Amino acid sequence: MGDRLRRVLRQQARKAGREYARSKRAYHEGREWGENHADEFDLPTDDEDRARIVCRRYAEKRRVAVNADGEPACFEAGHPDCDGCAEDVREGRVQTW
């Protein structure tokens, strides 16, 4: 196999992996979160009513559903950054974009 073909195959495999991860995340958000409460916390939202927040844990922009307790869909209980983010969402001081 030539280098070009290997590179193309690697790129396509990475692309498929990213798409799989995106689909898996959307599936879990839909099953676990059901109704989105981002508007109750006055968060800016996208076209699909997902909150536009900046993740404290990974320092990246995210579009996520927010449950009634003010926890983003990416919330991981017990992690200090996630706990702080949920607290900031509830108090209206989370960083948004």
Secondary structure, DSSP 8 states (H G I E B T S, - for coil): --HHHHHHHHHHHHHHHHHHHHHHHHHHHHHHH-S--GGGGT--B-TTS-EEEE-TTT--EEEE-B-TTS-BTT--TT-HHHHHHHHHHHHT---B-
